[in-house]
Amino acid sequence: MYLLAGIHNFNKIAFVKTKAPNGNSNFKLSYEFSDIASASSNNYYRLKQIDKDNTYTYPNIVLIRKENTAITGDLQIYPNPSKNILNVKISLPGDRKVKLTVTDMAGKIIPGKSTSLAKGENIIQLDISDLSAGSYLIKTIFENGVKAEKKFIKEHQ
């Protein structure tokens, strides 16, 4: 099975071998492929399924949107370790709503905050002075479902 990418003219980007013994199966098989060289915006894909007799078919074209990938790579926290105030820096390609939560390493959720962020660089300050010393996770959940998390350490006062 070939994986093809493009908009009007598709280019071969990979060949994925069958998982079926002898190339035949009566069961549904699942395949996956990561296109690490994909464009940073919208990507169109289609499969070229080749049968054992070399006949082939093209199932539907699929659009994969990557508009939100910059969010997960642009989350920073500082200072780390921290005693009182934790700065959460988020750079965004556009306006977004976000919910910030803090969890301890046992998974206990500490009340967070929800806020609206603007395109560009945003810094949110969280008061962590009431937390016990130890390791925590700061989690961001954006309105479109994209999530990111970072570990931080709360120091003794």
N, C-alpha and C positions, 0 to 999 in steps of 0.2 A: 504494500500500500504506500503510495507516494503522498507526501504532504506538500501542498502547493500554496504559495502566498502571492498576493498582488491585489489589484483592483479590477482592471480590465484584462491585463495580460498576467497570467500566473506563472511564477517561477518555481521550479523544484527546489525545496529546501531540505528535504529529508526522505529517507526510505525507511519504513518500519516493517520488519519481518512479521509474519503471522505467528501467533501463539498456538495455533491449532496443529495437532499432530498430523503430519502428511498434508497439511493445507486444508483440511476439512473439519468442520465442527457443526454439531447440531445445537450448540449452546451459545449464548451471548458472550462475547469476549470483549473486554475493555482494554483500550490502549491509551497511552498518553505520550506527549512530546512537549518539551519546553523549547520555545523559540527564543534563545538568548540574544539573537541579533535582530529582534523585531524593532519596528519603529516606535517612537515614544508616544504616538497618538493612537489612531484607529488602525487595525490590521484586519485584512480580509483573508480567509483561508478556505480551501476546499480540498477534499480528498480525491485521489484517483485510485479507486479500488480495482486491483487487477486480479482476475481469476486465474486458475491453473491453466486454462486454455488460451491465455493472453488476451481475452476480451476484457474490457474495462468499463466502469461506470463512474460518473461524477455526482455524488450526493450534493445536497444544497450548499451554497456558499454561506460561511459563518463570519460574522463581524465580532471581533474582540476589541473592546474599548480599554485603553490603558490610561485614561485621563487622571486617575487617582494614584498612580504609582509614586509620584513625587512626594506624597504625604508621608508614606512610611519611611522614606529615606531621609527626611528632613526634620526628624524629631530629635531634639537634644535636651538634656537636663544638666543643670549645674547649680551650685557646686555639688560635687559628689565625691566624697561624703558631705552631708549637710547637717546642721544643727537645728536651725529654725525656719528658714525660708528656702524652698526649692523652686528654682526657675525652670519653667518648661517652655522651650523655644520651638515653635512650629512654623515652618515656611510653607506657604500654600500657593498653588497656581490660581486659586480663585476663592471667593468668599465661601465659608463653610461653617456649619454648626458642629460643635464637638462636646462630648461628655468626657470628663477626666475622672478616673477612679484610682484609688490607691488600694492595694491588697497586700497583706502580709504574706509571708512565705507559706503559711498554712491555708491560704485562700480566703481569709476573713476580709471582707470588703469594708473599707473605711469610707464614710461619706465623702463624695467628691463634689464637683461642680460642673454645670453645663454653661456654655458660653458661645457666642458667635465670634468668629474670627474673620479678619479681612485678608484679601489677597496680599501676599508678601510675608514679611517676618512678623510674628506675634510672640510676645513673651507673657506668660501667665505665671503669677507668683502664688505658690501654695504654702500656707502656714503649716509646718509639720512639727512645731514645737511640742504639741501634746502627744506625739507618737513616742513609744518606747524605742530605745536603741535597738537597731537590728536592720535586716535587709527587707526591702519592699519592692513592689512593682508599681510603676505609674502606667496606667493604660489609657489610651485615647481611643474613643469610638466616634467616628464621623457619621453624619446623618445618612450617608450613602452606604454605610456598612463597613467601610475600610477601618481596620484596626491597626494599632501599633503599640508597642510596650517597651519600656526600658527599666532596668533594675537600678535602684539607688540604695544608699546606706544612710540611715539616720544615726548620727553620733550622739553620745551623752552630752547633756547640757554643760 
